[in-house]
């Protein structure tokens, strides 16, 4: 669509009108809790809060550091300007457990996402938002089936690396990490979502990835407008969303329809030769059969939900593995991080007779630690446990602060995870920060088992201490959340897909370490802060070469 199209002057006019309305609303508004709390990043002079909102787009890191050091570390709350919408109330780390224990009719995560991403408009169907059946499929089926999917995941990501990084063992090649990883992650994720051969269809994968970009961008634009204008402008702003969704559905709907027909025929004729594929399509069809809304059983609606799941999966894993790679190759070579990961993977594979298994993945504690440490230090999420106050009369915090209906609150995940009082040498990327204590404990367990053969097994207090120590070290794994590790959120609303993401990321890193040499780099390419989001180096490259006699995994 060209810029001389009549659509764009109309939208520009509405943007100006909306900003004028917002300025009027701010002047006419009654005092709120945002006025009673201290703000960070306020410039001097007139319209300081409006100017702070605009400045926050490029100064998120500095604002969070100021908020943490001046207020949050002292147990105080403050307001952090937000480029879009009202300022966010930041609370100290000590309030995280209070937040996650509030009922959904008081503090609500789903409504927070609905507001921040404008999902009523950007996901193109309010039924997707109001009844998140796809999340139920992730919790019930995807997580449960991870063990049986391990070999399929490894096969697909291996094929992806072979296609994009190649087999050349003699010459070094430059590879754009983000561009390659988004293709490999999209293929691998869709091997689980839709199976072969669609997971390798470039047109489908491109449109699914584009839809994942469309949602946050269009949501940010829609949030610029007051509520009464959104129904008018949203259909224009989400044109690309609809285009990419339609192209994805074109590929998905025939596959889903055929699957439904085969499943129905198998129910009616047990002799029909058909085995249900173990993928998201099958799980979603079963889930939809129990839905009260018959539209949920249509191929188009199931396809729509699969595209939404792609939105949640592709870019988050891509940004994470991109950051992991740059953290590893920019570390001093003498630390031997990649070599340590490679040794661990080779050892575990040998123990499992060359097979990738769920139990084997659990043994990859160095690999797990390298990813968790990158998420801690270089994660793309800067704020966590963000909630919208939905209680009509608001809610009062433990410290007596009353938050009215409509307030947004959370804490600074970036600041907590970079606090040297919580993590020693917090600025440093220490790939094995979380695996050293796990390996040391495992070694002690081996010694204890050997001693137990000559003596009685520990009982009573000693046994309880062993169990407590075991649980403590299990809590250092990537998927375990806490008030000092918030990259997946925390509490009952922590990311439901983190178990799948963790398996996929560990297998990605394991395959790279086994099959490729990567040249160290002297300086890590910087991340880019855009408001609350921290983008990885999206155009930076690394030098790679296939390892001679490399295991194919």
C-alpha positions in Angstrom: 0.0 0.0 0.0 1.6 3.3 -1.1 1.9 6.3 1.2 -0.2 8.4 -1.3 -3.1 6.1 -0.6 -6.1 7.9 1.1 -5.8 5.5 4.0 -2.7 7.0 5.4 -3.8 10.7 5.5 -6.9 9.5 7.3 -4.8 7.6 9.9 -2.4 10.5 10.3 -5.3 12.8 11.0 -6.7 10.4 13.5 -3.3 10.1 15.2 -3.1 13.9 15.6 -6.7 14.0 16.8 -5.9 11.2 19.3 -2.8 12.9 20.6 -4.8 16.1 21.1 -7.5 14.2 22.9 -4.8 12.5 25.1 -3.4 15.9 26.0 -6.8 17.2 26.9 -7.6 14.1 28.9 -4.4 14.4 30.8 -5.1 18.1 31.8 -8.7 17.2 32.7 -8.0 14.0 34.5 -8.5 13.7 38.3 -5.4 13.0 40.4 -4.5 9.3 40.5 -2.0 7.0 42.2 0.4 7.9 39.4 0.4 11.5 40.7 1.1 10.4 44.3 4.1 8.2 43.5 7.6 9.5 42.5 8.4 9.2 38.8 11.8 8.3 37.3 13.2 10.0 34.2 11.2 13.2 34.5 12.8 16.1 32.6 12.4 19.6 34.0 9.9 22.2 32.6 6.4 22.0 31.2 4.7 18.8 30.1 7.4 16.8 31.8 5.5 13.6 32.0 4.4 13.7 28.3 8.0 14.4 27.3 9.2 11.5 29.6 6.9 9.1 27.8 8.5 10.0 24.5 12.0 9.8 25.9 11.3 6.4 27.4 11.3 4.8 24.0 15.1 4.8 23.9 16.0 5.0 27.6 14.3 1.9 29.1 17.6 0.6 30.6 18.5 3.8 32.3 15.0 4.3 33.6 14.9 0.8 35.2 18.3 1.3 36.7 17.2 4.6 38.2 14.0 3.1 39.5 15.7 0.2 41.1 18.6 2.0 42.7 16.5 5.0 44.0 13.3 3.2 45.0 12.9 -0.5 44.5 16.0 -1.6 46.4 14.8 0.5 49.3 11.4 -1.2 49.4 9.6 1.7 47.7 7.4 1.8 44.6 7.6 4.4 41.8 6.3 5.1 38.3 8.3 4.4 35.2 7.2 6.3 32.0 5.8 4.2 29.2 5.9 5.4 25.6 2.4 4.0 25.0 -0.3 4.4 27.6 0.0 5.4 31.2 3.1 5.0 33.3 3.8 1.6 34.9 3.9 1.2 38.7 7.1 -0.6 39.6 7.1 -2.4 42.9 10.1 -3.9 44.8 11.1 -7.5 44.5 9.6 -8.1 48.0 6.1 -7.6 46.5 6.5 -10.2 43.7 5.0 -13.1 45.7 2.1 -10.8 46.8 1.4 -10.1 43.1 1.4 -13.7 41.9 -0.8 -14.8 44.8 -3.6 -12.3 43.9 -6.7 -13.8 42.3 -7.4 -13.1 38.7 -10.4 -11.0 39.5 -8.1 -8.6 41.3 -4.8 -8.6 39.3 -5.1 -10.1 35.8 -2.4 -11.2 33.4 -4.6 -12.0 30.5 -6.2 -8.5 30.6 -2.7 -7.0 30.8 -1.7 -8.8 27.6 -5.0 -7.8 26.0 -4.3 -4.2 26.8 -0.6 -4.2 25.9 -0.9 -6.1 22.6 -4.5 -4.9 21.8 -5.3 -8.5 21.1 -9.0 -7.9 20.5 -7.9 -6.3 17.3 -4.4 -7.7 16.5 -5.3 -11.4 16.8 -8.4 -10.7 14.5 -10.9 -12.7 16.5 -12.1 -11.9 20.0 -12.9 -15.6 20.6 -9.1 -16.3 20.4 -8.6 -14.0 23.3 -11.8 -14.8 25.3 -11.3 -18.6 25.2 -7.6 -19.5 24.9 -8.1 -23.2 24.0 -4.6 -23.2 22.4 -3.1 -22.5 25.8 -4.9 -25.4 27.3 -3.5 -27.6 24.5 0.0 -26.4 25.4 -0.4 -27.1 29.1 -2.2 -30.5 28.7 -0.8 -32.0 25.6 2.4 -30.3 24.4 4.2 -30.5 27.8 3.0 -34.1 28.4 4.3 -35.2 25.0 7.7 -33.7 25.1 9.5 -36.9 25.7 8.0 -38.6 22.6 8.8 -35.5 20.5 12.5 -35.2 21.3 13.8 -37.2 18.2 11.5 -35.3 15.8 12.6 -32.0 17.2 16.3 -33.0 16.8 15.8 -34.4 13.3 14.1 -31.1 12.1 16.6 -28.7 13.7 19.4 -30.9 12.4 18.0 -30.7 8.9 17.7 -26.9 9.3 21.3 -26.5 10.4 22.4 -28.7 7.5 20.4 -26.5 5.0 21.5 -23.1 6.4 25.0 -23.7 7.9 26.0 -26.5 5.6 28.7 -29.2 5.6 31.9 -27.4 4.6 34.6 -28.6 6.9 37.4 -26.7 5.2 36.3 -23.1 4.9 34.9 -20.6 7.4 31.6 -18.9 6.5 29.8 -15.9 7.9 26.3 -16.6 9.1 23.7 -14.0 10.3 22.7 -15.5 13.5 19.2 -14.0 13.9 18.2 -14.6 10.3 19.3 -18.3 10.4 17.9 -19.0 13.8 14.4 -17.7 13.0 14.2 -20.0 10.1 15.5 -23.0 12.1 13.3 -22.3 15.1 10.2 -21.8 12.8 10.8 -25.1 11.1 11.5 -27.0 14.3 8.5 -25.5 16.2 6.2 -26.3 13.3 7.5 -29.9 13.1 5.6 -30.2 16.4 2.7 -27.9 15.5 1.9 -29.2 12.0 4.3 -31.9 11.1 5.9 -32.9 7.8 5.9 -31.7 5.0 4.2 -28.3 5.9 6.9 -27.5 8.5 9.4 -27.0 5.6 7.1 -24.9 3.4 8.9 -21.6 3.1 5.7 -19.6 2.2 3.8 -20.9 5.2 6.8 -20.3 7.6 7.5 -16.8 6.2 3.9 -15.7 6.7 3.7 -17.2 10.2 6.9 -15.3 11.1 5.5 -12.1 9.6 2.3 -12.5 11.6 4.4 -12.8 14.7 5.9 -9.4 13.8 2.6 -7.8 12.9 0.9 -8.4 16.3 3.2 -6.3 18.5 3.7 -3.6 15.9 0.0 -3.1 15.1 -0.8 -3.3 18.8 1.6 -0.5 19.6 0.0 1.7 16.9 -3.6 1.0 18.0 -2.7 1.9 21.6 -1.9 5.4 20.4 -5.6 6.0 19.9 -8.4 6.5 22.5 -10.8 3.6 22.9 -13.6 5.2 20.9 -11.4 5.5 17.8 -9.9 2.1 17.9 -12.8 0.2 16.1 -12.4 2.7 13.3 -8.6 2.6 12.8 -7.8 -1.0 13.8 -9.1 -2.6 10.5 -6.6 -0.4 8.6 -3.7 -0.9 11.0 -4.2 -4.7 11.0 -4.3 -5.1 7.2 -0.9 -7.0 7.2 -2.1 -9.2 10.1 -5.1 -10.3 8.0 -3.0 -10.8 4.9 -0.4 -13.0 6.6 -3.1 -14.9 8.6 -5.0 -15.6 5.4 -1.9 -17.0 3.7 -1.2 -19.2 6.6 -4.7 -20.6 6.7 -4.5 -21.3 3.0 -1.8 -23.8 3.8 -3.2 -25.1 7.1 -6.9 -25.6 6.5 -6.6 -28.4 3.9 -4.2 -30.3 6.2 -6.6 -29.9 9.1 -9.7 -30.8 7.1 -7.9 -34.0 5.9 -6.9 -34.9 9.4 -10.4 -34.4 10.7 -11.8 -36.6 7.9 -9.2 -39.3 8.6 -9.9 -39.2 12.4 -13.7 -39.4 11.8 -13.3 -42.3 9.4 -11.1 -44.2 11.9 -13.7 -43.8 14.6 -16.4 -45.2 12.3 -14.1 -47.9 10.7 -11.4 -49.3 13.1 -9.9 -51.2 10.2 -9.0 -48.0 8.4 -5.3 -47.7 8.3 -4.6 -44.4 10.0 -2.4 -43.5 12.9 -3.0 -40.1 14.5 0.1 -37.9 14.1 1.4 -36.8 17.5 1.2 -33.0 16.8 -0.6 -29.8 17.7 -3.2 -30.3 15.0 -4.3 -33.6 16.4 -4.4 -32.3 20.0 -6.3 -29.1 18.9 -8.9 -31.2 17.0 -9.5 -33.3 20.1 -9.7 -30.2 22.3 -12.1 -28.5 19.9 -14.5 -31.5 19.9 -15.4 -30.6 23.5 -15.9 -26.9 22.9 -19.4 -25.5 23.2 -18.9 -23.2 20.2 -19.2 -25.2 17.0 -17.0 -22.6 15.2 -14.1 -23.9 17.3 -14.3 -27.2 15.3 -13.8 -25.6 11.9 -10.5 -26.0 10.1 -10.2 -22.2 9.8 -10.5 -21.6 13.6 -8.0 -24.4 14.4 -5.6 -22.9 11.8 -6.1 -19.5 13.3 -5.1 -20.8 16.8 -2.0 -22.5 15.3 -0.9 -19.2 13.8 -1.3 -17.5 17.2 0.8 -20.3 18.9 3.5 -19.5 16.3 3.4 -15.9 17.3 4.1 -16.9 20.9 6.8 -19.4 20.0 9.0 -18.3 17.1 10.4 -14.9 18.1 10.8 -15.6 21.8 13.0 -18.7 21.1 14.8 -17.0 18.2 15.8 -14.0 20.3 16.9 -16.2 23.2 19.1 -18.5 21.1 20.6 -15.5 19.3 21.6 -14.0 22.6 23.0 -17.3 23.9 25.2 -17.7 20.9 26.7 -14.2 21.2 27.2 -14.5 24.9 29.1 -17.7 24.4 31.3 -16.7 21.5 32.1 -13.3 23.1 33.3 -14.9 26.3 37.1 -15.3 26.8 38.1 -18.5 25.0 40.0 -19.7 28.0 36.8 -20.3 29.9 36.1 -23.2 27.5 32.3 -22.8 27.5 31.6 -24.3 24.1 34.1 -27.1 24.8 32.5 -27.9 28.1 29.0 -28.0 26.5 30.3 -30.3 23.8 31.9 -32.7 26.2 28.7 -32.9 28.2 26.6 -33.6 25.1 29.0 -36.3 23.8 29.0 -38.0 27.2 25.3 -38.0 27.6 24.8 -39.3 24.1 27.2 -42.1 24.7 25.4 -43.0 27.9 22.1 -43.2 25.9 23.6 -45.2 23.0 23.5 -42.2 20.7 19.8 -41.6 21.2 18.2 -38.3 22.2 15.9 -38.9 25.1 13.9 -36.8 27.7 16.1 -38.3 30.4 19.3 -37.4 28.5 18.1 -33.8 28.0 17.7 -33.5 31.8 21.4 -34.4 32.2 22.5 -31.5 30.0 23.0 -29.2 33.0 25.8 -27.1 31.5 23.7 -26.6 28.3 20.7 -25.6 30.5 22.9 -23.3 32.6 24.4 -21.5 29.5 20.9 -20.7 28.3 19.5 -19.7 31.7 22.5 -17.4 32.3 21.9 -15.7 29.0 18.3 -15.2 29.8 19.3 -13.7 33.1 21.8 -11.3 31.7 20.7 -10.7 28.1 17.0 -11.5 28.2 14.5 -9.7 25.9 12.1 -9.1 28.8 12.8 -6.0 31.0 9.7 -6.1 33.2 8.0 -9.1 34.7 4.8 -10.2 36.6 3.0 -7.2 35.0 -0.6 -7.2 35.9 -3.7 -5.0 35.3 -5.8 -4.1 38.3 -9.3 -5.3 37.3 -11.0 -5.1 40.7 -13.7 -2.5 40.5 -12.6 -0.8 43.7 -8.9 -1.4 43.1 -6.6 -3.2 45.5 -4.4 -2.2 48.5 -0.9 -3.6 48.7 0.8 -4.9 51.8 2.5 -1.6 52.4 -0.8 0.3 52.3 -0.5 1.7 48.8 -3.9 1.7 47.1 -4.0 0.9 43.4 -7.1 2.0 41.6 -8.9 0.1 38.8 -6.9 0.2 35.6 -3.5 0.6 37.1 -0.6 -1.4 35.6 2.0 -2.8 38.0 5.0 -5.1 37.9 8.7 -5.2 38.8 12.0 -4.7 37.0 13.2 -8.2 35.9 16.3 -6.6 34.3 17.3 -4.9 37.6 16.7 -7.9 39.8 18.6 -10.2 37.5 21.5 -7.8 37.2 21.8 -7.0 41.0 25.3 -7.9 42.3 23.7 -8.5 45.7 21.7 -11.4 44.2 24.1 -12.7 41.6 27.9 -12.4 42.2 29.6 -10.6 39.3 26.1 -10.0 37.8 27.5 -8.1 34.8 29.6 -11.1 33.8 28.2 -13.9 31.6 29.1 -17.0 33.5 27.8 -19.9 31.3 28.2 -22.5 34.1 26.9 -20.3 37.0 23.9 -22.6 37.6 25.5 -25.9 36.5 28.5 -25.9 38.9 26.5 -26.4 42.1 24.3 -29.0 40.3 27.4 -31.0 39.1 29.0 -30.7 42.5 25.9 -32.0 44.2 25.6 -34.9 41.7 29.2 -35.8 42.4 28.5 -35.8 46.2 25.5 -38.0 45.6 27.7 -40.5 43.7 30.1 -40.6 46.7 27.2 -41.0 49.1 25.8 -43.9 47.1 29.2 -45.6 47.2 29.4 -45.0 51.0 25.9 -46.3 51.4 26.9 -49.7 50.1 29.2 -50.1 53.1 26.9 -48.4 55.6 23.2 -48.0 56.2 21.3 -45.5 54.0 20.7 -42.1 55.6 17.5 -41.8 57.6 15.7 -39.1 59.5 17.2 -35.7 59.5 20.0 -36.7 57.1 17.6 -38.0 54.5 15.5 -34.8 54.8 18.6 -32.7 54.3 19.5 -34.7 51.2 16.0 -34.1 49.8 16.1 -30.4 50.5 19.5 -30.1 48.8 18.2 -32.0 45.8 15.2 -29.7 45.4 17.4 -26.7 45.8 19.6 -27.7 42.9 16.7 -28.7 40.7 15.5 -25.2 41.2 18.5 -24.0 39.2 17.1 -25.3 36.0 16.0 -23.1 33.1 12.3 -23.7 33.5 12.2 -23.0 37.3 11.0 -19.5 38.0 11.4 -17.5 41.1 11.5 -13.9 42.4 15.2 -13.7 41.4 14.7 -15.3 38.0 11.8 -13.8 36.1 12.5 -14.4 32.4 9.5 -16.8 32.1 7.4 -14.8 34.6 6.6 -16.4 37.9 3.7 -18.2 39.7 0.7 -19.8 38.1 0.8 -17.5 35.1 4.4 -18.3 34.2 4.9 -19.0 30.5 3.1 -22.3 29.9 5.3 -23.1 26.9 8.6 -22.8 28.7 9.1 -26.6 28.9 8.8 -27.0 25.2 11.0 -23.9 24.7 13.7 -25.2 27.1 13.9 -28.6 25.3 14.0 -26.9 21.9 16.7 -24.4 23.0 18.9 -27.1 24.6 18.7 -29.3 21.5 19.6 -26.3 19.3 22.7 -25.5 21.4 23.7 -29.2 21.7 23.5 -29.7 17.9 25.6 -26.5 17.3 28.2 -27.5 19.8 28.5 -31.1 18.4 28.6 -30.2 14.7 30.1 -26.8 14.3 33.2 -24.8 15.2 32.5 -21.1 15.9 35.2 -18.4 15.9 35.4 -16.4 19.2 34.7 -12.6 18.8 36.4 -9.9 20.8 33.3 -7.8 21.6 29.7 -8.9 21.9 27.4 -7.0 19.6 25.1 -4.7 21.7 21.5 -5.3 22.2 19.0 -2.5 21.4 16.4 -1.2 23.9 13.1 -0.3 22.4 10.9 0.8 25.3 10.4 -2.3 27.5 11.7 -4.7 24.9 15.4 -5.6 24.5 16.2 -6.7 21.0 19.2 -9.0 20.2 21.8 -8.1 17.6 19.6 -8.8 14.5 22.2 -8.2 11.8 25.4 -9.4 13.5 27.3 -12.4 12.1 29.5 -15.2 13.3 32.1 -17.3 11.5 31.2 -21.0 11.4 32.6 -24.2 10.0 31.4 -27.8 10.1 33.5 -29.9 12.4 35.4 -32.8 10.8 34.0 -36.2 11.8 31.2 -34.3 13.6 28.5 -36.4 15.1 25.2 -35.8 13.3 23.3 -36.0 16.7 
